[in-house]
Structures are given as structure tokens and as C-alpha cells.
């Protein structure tokens, strides 16, 4: 049985490997998704000891929350499962606006509770910052919902260091979700030190850099999705990045484990990172993600990986 870890000081205890569910019903994000397969991803995770599910309004939109809610209800033992969701996207016709206003966030929590078929949400994030709402006011609205028992903890996502400081002015923020991987280490400059100083928990998204850090690709790999225009996958930069991944693959091969597991294990050794939420499109990938917990990096291996990607 995997020992659970607390997310910062949130009072939420989770398996360090959770499940990101943007491919559970996220038809606006991925092609050719099947809802029953999405349900199976969540079932597989829960049956194998994952208790931390990360979803959002915009995955679908709405559909991911609905499917996650169905499986959580079917599974029972709601108190054993930590459900995180997010809101900030507001549709005006075809246009999407970002809204952090207290009224919108309160309505979003009520709507998410209904879709998830639950009485409370364990972790609710402001998904992205808007340009006009003071961040302490936005978080203050979530604190009211926490006091009312509708949410158990408060998160923010995609916030700059200044926005994070404003949001956490009263000490109400528990968890921060930001893009972070071995290629994109911007959060190490100011955000991660702040997280550690204030006992928050940072949950990285894009941890495998769309599969690049899983060692899946060669210089001949062609992309027809979001990767096609991503700077990591273009031209000379892509070839340089593949060279770094080759060094990472050697470390993994010497340990007899997969490259993705070494990558994920590296993050879990960082102060301030308590849990990860890798996604999956197939049930066997959910099971495979859990093998990360069997990987222990020596200080020398951890530093070797650090050095490869600092170069």
C-alpha cells in the first residue's frame, strides 16, 4: 500500500501519483476520445490505489467532470477520493472569457458540484488569472465556500509570482498548479522558493512535455497536433532536446526502468512537489504511471539529470 502524502498544509492526503483527466471526456482537447474508455481510465486508477483525480470545467467542456463524477459515485467511499477541479473560463457565445469574479467562482463551484454529483470538492482551483479581479478577492470568495463546506482547499493555476503573492495575502492558498518540466524550469526562480517558504504544494502540469521526456520520439517523428507548433518540437531545438533525452534514457536503461518513470521520480524529489497528475488515454497507461513509485533516484542520479537539463 502506497503511503499517502499531504498536499502542503491542505489536510488532503493523496497517493503521490494521481490522474489528470483531460483525456476523460475532453473532446475539445483530443480527437477520437471515447467516453466509456474515459470512465475506464478513472476506474483503473481508483482500483489500483490512485485517489487523486484532477479535472476541470474546460475539459469537454463540462464532460470530464460529469464522467469523473459518475465513476466516483459508482466507486463509493467518496471520503477516500480527493477530487480537484478548476474554473475560470466563461463562454459568451463562441468566445471564451477568463473570469475570476467572486460571483462567477461561486456559481462555478455550485455548477461543478452538480456535474460531479458530490456535496463537496476537495480542491478547487482558479484555473487562470483574469486581468481585472484582485486576486485576494477571488481567493476570499473561495474561502467563504470553504467555510460553508462546499470546498475543502483552495488552489490557483497559471499565476505569476506577483499574482500568487496577492492571492495568498491572507494565507488561504493551499496548492499551486503551474507548467513545469525539465525543459521549462521557470518556476524554480521565484515560484518554487515561495511555495516552500509558505508551505504550499506545487503540482506540475505538462511534466512529460507532451511525451518528449518519456523518450518516445526520434528526429524523424512527425506531429499533427499541438506539438507541431510547440517550440520544443521545432527544428534545431527539437534535435538538441532529443540529445538531452538520450542522456536521460541512458540513466533509465541503467536502472532497468522506463524514461518516463525516471522523469516523474525526479520531480517527486523536489521540495515543494508532493504529487503528480500524469494523464493517460488508455487504462494500461494509468497502471504504468504508478510504476514511478518503484523508482528511487540516488543523489548522484538526481544531480546527473539536473545537470543534463541545466546545460
Backbone torsions as a table, in degrees:
resi	resn	phi	psi	omega
1	UNK	NA	126.1	-178.6
2	UNK	-71.3	133.0	176.9
3	UNK	-69.1	134.9	179.4
4	UNK	-85.1	152.6	179.7
5	UNK	-120.7	150.3	177.5
6	UNK	-87.0	136.7	173.6
7	UNK	-78.1	100.2	-178.3
8	UNK	57.5	-125.1	176.2
9	UNK	-115.6	30.3	-172.2
10	UNK	-75.4	-20.0	-172.1
11	UNK	82.3	2.7	177.2
12	UNK	-97.3	127.5	-178.8
13	UNK	-114.3	124.0	-171.0
14	UNK	-133.9	156.1	164.2
15	UNK	-62.0	133.9	-177.5
16	UNK	-61.1	-20.0	172.9
17	UNK	-106.2	111.8	176.5
18	UNK	-100.6	-160.3	179.3
19	UNK	-135.3	117.8	171.3
20	UNK	-82.8	129.7	-168.3
21	UNK	-112.3	31.8	178.0
22	UNK	-69.8	-18.3	174.2
23	UNK	-94.6	6.4	170.2
24	UNK	-95.8	95.7	179.3
25	UNK	77.7	6.7	-177.9
26	UNK	-83.9	63.9	-174.2
27	UNK	-65.0	-22.0	177.1
28	UNK	-81.2	-7.9	-177.0
29	UNK	-109.8	-31.5	-176.5
30	UNK	-133.6	148.4	175.1
31	UNK	-84.4	153.3	168.5
32	UNK	59.6	38.6	174.0
33	UNK	-84.9	147.5	177.0
34	UNK	-117.8	127.9	-174.2
35	UNK	-64.1	-35.6	-179.7
36	UNK	-69.0	-35.8	173.5
37	UNK	-62.2	-39.7	177.0
38	UNK	-59.1	-44.5	177.2
39	UNK	-61.5	-39.7	-179.1
40	UNK	-64.0	-34.5	176.4
41	UNK	-59.0	-45.9	-178.3
42	UNK	-69.0	-41.5	178.0
43	UNK	-59.8	-44.4	-178.8
44	UNK	-61.6	-45.6	-179.9
45	UNK	-59.2	-49.2	-178.1
46	UNK	-64.2	-37.4	-177.1
47	UNK	-72.2	-21.1	-177.8
48	UNK	-106.4	13.9	170.2
49	UNK	103.4	-2.9	172.3
50	UNK	-70.8	132.3	178.8
51	UNK	-127.9	11.7	-175.7
52	UNK	-123.9	108.9	-177.2
53	UNK	-112.9	128.8	-177.3
54	UNK	-116.1	117.0	179.5
55	UNK	-131.1	-171.3	-179.6
56	UNK	-167.3	154.5	175.9
57	UNK	-54.6	-43.4	-170.2
58	UNK	-75.2	-9.8	175.5
59	UNK	-78.5	97.7	-179.6
60	UNK	138.8	-62.0	-14.1
61	UNK	-64.2	157.2	175.7
62	UNK	75.9	-32.6	-168.8
63	UNK	-64.7	-36.7	-179.5
64	UNK	-62.0	-45.4	178.6
65	UNK	-59.4	-41.1	-179.0
66	UNK	-62.1	-48.3	-177.6
67	UNK	-66.9	-42.8	177.2
68	UNK	-60.0	-44.5	-179.8
69	UNK	-60.6	-39.7	179.7
70	UNK	-61.8	-44.7	-176.2
71	UNK	-72.5	-38.3	177.6
72	UNK	-61.0	-42.1	179.0
73	UNK	-65.2	-42.3	179.1
74	UNK	-62.6	-37.7	-177.6
75	UNK	-69.2	-34.2	-175.0
76	UNK	77.5	-170.3	179.0
77	UNK	50.0	48.2	-177.7
78	UNK	-52.2	-34.3	-176.5
79	UNK	-67.0	-16.4	-179.8
80	UNK	-89.3	-6.0	-173.7
81	UNK	-113.4	134.3	176.7
82	UNK	-103.2	111.7	-178.8
83	UNK	-105.5	123.7	175.8
84	UNK	-112.7	137.9	171.8
85	UNK	-142.2	174.2	-170.8
86	UNK	-144.1	153.6	172.9
87	UNK	-150.2	154.8	172.5
88	UNK	176.3	-18.7	-176.2
89	UNK	-86.2	126.7	179.1
90	UNK	-123.9	128.7	-178.8
91	UNK	-89.8	129.7	169.0
92	UNK	-120.1	93.9	-170.8
93	UNK	65.3	-124.9	178.5
94	UNK	-87.5	-12.1	-174.8
95	UNK	-86.2	140.6	178.2
96	UNK	-107.9	123.8	176.0
97	UNK	-108.6	152.8	173.9
98	UNK	-100.1	128.1	-172.7
99	UNK	-135.1	120.5	175.9
100	UNK	-111.7	12.6	-176.4
101	UNK	-62.8	145.3	-179.8
102	UNK	-53.7	-42.0	-178.7
103	UNK	-62.5	-42.4	-179.1
104	UNK	-66.7	-43.9	-179.2
105	UNK	-63.3	-40.6	179.3
106	UNK	-64.3	-42.3	177.1
107	UNK	-65.0	-38.3	-179.3
108	UNK	-63.2	-39.4	177.9
109	UNK	-65.0	-44.1	178.3
110	UNK	-61.2	-42.0	179.7
111	UNK	-65.6	-41.1	179.8
112	UNK	-66.2	-39.2	177.3
113	UNK	-58.2	-41.0	-179.9
114	UNK	-66.9	-46.6	-178.9
115	UNK	-64.5	-38.1	-178.8
116	UNK	-80.5	-8.2	-179.2
117	UNK	54.6	48.0	-178.1
118	UNK	-138.2	162.4	179.9
119	UNK	-88.5	-16.2	-178.4
120	UNK	-153.2	155.2	175.4
121	UNK	-112.4	128.4	-174.3
122	UNK	-68.5	-39.9	-177.3
123	UNK	-142.4	118.2	-179.7
124	UNK	-117.3	124.5	-178.8
125	UNK	-105.4	145.4	158.8
126	UNK	-77.6	115.1	-167.1
127	UNK	-69.0	-37.5	178.6
128	UNK	-151.7	151.8	179.4
129	UNK	-78.8	141.3	169.3
130	UNK	-91.2	-178.7	-173.5
131	UNK	-96.3	-8.9	-170.7
132	UNK	-123.6	-22.3	-176.5
133	UNK	-83.4	125.4	172.0
134	UNK	-56.9	131.1	-171.2
135	UNK	-68.1	-30.0	177.1
136	UNK	-69.9	-29.3	175.4
137	UNK	-69.2	-41.3	178.9
138	UNK	-61.9	-47.2	179.4
139	UNK	-67.4	-33.9	177.2
140	UNK	-59.1	-37.6	177.6
141	UNK	-65.0	-38.5	177.6
142	UNK	-68.9	-33.7	176.2
143	UNK	-61.9	-38.9	176.3
144	UNK	-61.3	-40.4	179.1
145	UNK	-68.7	-34.7	175.5
146	UNK	-64.8	-44.3	178.6
147	UNK	-62.6	-30.0	-179.6
148	UNK	-83.6	-4.8	177.7
149	UNK	85.6	7.6	-179.7
150	UNK	-80.6	-30.5	174.1
151	UNK	-130.9	156.0	-178.0
152	UNK	-102.2	-24.9	-179.7
153	UNK	-154.9	165.1	-169.1
154	UNK	-120.3	132.2	177.0
155	UNK	-129.1	158.8	171.0
156	UNK	-132.1	155.6	-175.2
157	UNK	-140.5	142.5	178.1
158	UNK	64.4	26.3	179.5
159	UNK	-89.2	140.8	171.1
160	UNK	-72.2	170.6	179.1
161	UNK	-61.0	-40.2	180.0
162	UNK	-67.2	-40.2	177.4
163	UNK	-66.1	-37.2	177.9
164	UNK	-64.5	-43.7	178.9
165	UNK	-61.5	-41.7	178.7
166	UNK	-66.4	-42.9	-178.8
167	UNK	-62.3	-35.6	-174.5
168	UNK	-99.7	19.1	-177.4
169	UNK	-54.2	-36.1	-179.1
170	UNK	-99.6	6.3	176.9
171	UNK	76.6	24.7	-175.5
172	UNK	-92.7	-14.4	-176.0
173	UNK	-80.5	134.1	179.9
174	UNK	-104.8	-39.0	-170.1
175	UNK	-137.2	143.1	176.9
176	UNK	-123.0	134.3	175.4
177	UNK	-117.3	124.7	-177.0
178	UNK	-141.0	156.7	170.8
179	UNK	-67.8	128.3	179.6
180	UNK	-157.5	126.5	172.2
181	UNK	-156.7	177.7	-174.9
182	UNK	-63.3	-22.7	175.9
183	UNK	-87.2	-29.8	-178.6
184	UNK	-118.6	98.2	-171.8
185	UNK	-113.4	24.7	-176.7
186	UNK	-56.9	-35.2	-175.7
187	UNK	-65.4	-17.1	-179.1
188	UNK	-69.4	-20.5	-174.5
189	UNK	-71.1	-55.7	-175.8
190	UNK	-126.6	-35.5	-172.6
191	UNK	-71.0	-47.4	-179.0
192	UNK	-63.8	-41.8	174.0
193	UNK	-59.3	-38.5	177.8
194	UNK	-64.9	-45.2	179.1
195	UNK	-55.7	-45.1	-178.5
196	UNK	-69.3	-39.9	-179.3
197	UNK	-63.9	-35.6	-174.2
198	UNK	-105.2	12.1	175.0
199	UNK	58.9	37.5	170.9
200	UNK	-87.5	-178.7	174.9
201	UNK	-128.0	130.5	177.0
202	UNK	-98.9	126.4	175.3
203	UNK	-112.5	114.0	-177.9
204	UNK	-75.9	140.6	164.1
205	UNK	-112.9	162.7	-172.4
206	UNK	62.7	36.8	-172.9
207	UNK	-67.1	-27.9	179.3
208	UNK	-100.7	10.1	177.0
209	UNK	50.2	54.5	177.8
210	UNK	54.9	37.4	175.3
211	UNK	93.1	-12.3	-178.7
212	UNK	-60.6	-40.9	-178.8
213	UNK	-82.4	3.4	172.7
214	UNK	-94.1	-3.0	177.8
215	UNK	72.7	29.1	-173.9
216	UNK	-85.2	-19.1	-164.3
217	UNK	-113.1	158.4	170.8
218	UNK	-122.4	174.1	-177.9
219	UNK	-65.5	-15.7	179.4
220	UNK	-92.1	-4.2	-179.8
221	UNK	-65.6	133.7	178.2
222	UNK	-110.4	144.9	-176.8
223	UNK	-122.0	140.1	177.5
224	UNK	-126.9	22.5	180.0
225	UNK	-126.6	-153.3	-176.6
226	UNK	-57.2	-25.1	-178.7
227	UNK	-68.7	-25.2	-174.1
228	UNK	-57.3	-34.9	-177.3
229	UNK	-109.9	7.6	-178.5
230	UNK	-81.3	135.5	-176.9
231	UNK	-55.2	-31.4	-179.6
232	UNK	-63.1	-24.1	-170.9
233	UNK	-109.1	13.0	-173.7
234	UNK	-111.3	130.8	167.5
235	UNK	55.4	-136.4	-176.5
236	UNK	-62.9	-34.7	-179.9
237	UNK	-60.6	-40.9	179.6
238	UNK	-61.2	-43.2	-179.5
239	UNK	-66.2	-40.0	177.2
240	UNK	-64.1	-40.3	179.7
241	UNK	-65.1	-38.5	177.9
242	UNK	-63.5	-34.9	177.7
243	UNK	-63.1	-41.5	177.3
244	UNK	-63.4	-41.6	-180.0
245	UNK	-64.8	-34.1	176.7
246	UNK	-59.3	-41.2	177.2
247	UNK	-64.7	-38.4	177.2
248	UNK	-64.8	-41.4	179.4
249	UNK	-62.0	-35.2	178.0
250	UNK	-63.3	-43.2	178.4
251	UNK	-60.8	-44.2	-179.9
252	UNK	-64.0	-43.8	-178.2
253	UNK	-62.8	-38.3	179.2
254	UNK	-65.1	-25.6	178.1
255	UNK	-92.2	-9.2	-178.3
256	UNK	73.1	29.5	-179.6
257	UNK	-129.0	173.0	-178.7
258	UNK	-81.6	152.2	-178.8
259	UNK	-60.0	-41.8	-179.7
260	UNK	-59.8	-38.7	-178.0
261	UNK	-67.9	-37.5	177.0
262	UNK	-64.8	-42.2	179.0
263	UNK	-59.8	-50.4	-177.5
264	UNK	-65.6	-38.8	178.3
265	UNK	-62.8	-33.9	178.8
266	UNK	-60.2	-43.4	179.9
267	UNK	-64.0	-40.8	-175.9
268	UNK	-66.3	-15.3	175.5
269	UNK	-83.9	-8.0	-177.9
270	UNK	-82.4	134.6	173.4
271	UNK	-60.3	134.1	178.2
272	UNK	97.8	-11.6	177.1
273	UNK	-110.9	110.6	-176.4
274	UNK	-98.8	-29.4	-173.5
275	UNK	-151.0	158.7	178.5
276	UNK	-126.3	155.8	-177.8
277	UNK	-131.0	60.3	178.2
278	UNK	-60.7	145.2	177.9
279	UNK	-88.8	-178.7	178.5
280	UNK	-162.6	152.6	173.8
281	UNK	-115.0	-12.0	178.6
282	UNK	-132.4	147.0	-179.8
283	UNK	-55.7	-36.1	-178.7
284	UNK	-66.2	-26.6	176.9
285	UNK	-69.6	-33.9	176.2
286	UNK	-61.5	-47.2	178.7
287	UNK	-61.7	-41.5	-177.1
288	UNK	-64.7	-38.5	178.7
289	UNK	-56.3	-33.9	-177.1
290	UNK	-68.2	-18.9	178.5
291	UNK	-65.6	-16.4	174.5
292	UNK	-52.5	-35.9	-174.5
293	UNK	-68.9	-13.5	177.8
294	UNK	-89.2	-4.6	-175.5
295	UNK	-97.6	125.9	173.6
296	UNK	-119.3	124.7	178.7
297	UNK	-94.2	132.7	172.2
298	UNK	-71.2	158.9	176.0
299	UNK	-54.3	-35.2	180.0
300	UNK	-68.1	-41.0	179.1
301	UNK	-67.5	-42.3	179.7
302	UNK	-59.7	-44.7	-179.0
303	UNK	-68.0	-36.8	178.6
304	UNK	-60.9	-42.4	177.3
305	UNK	-65.8	-44.8	178.0
306	UNK	-54.7	-45.4	-176.9
307	UNK	-67.7	-38.4	179.5
308	UNK	-56.4	-43.5	-171.7
309	UNK	-95.6	-2.9	170.3
310	UNK	-86.8	-19.3	-176.7
311	UNK	-68.1	NA	NA
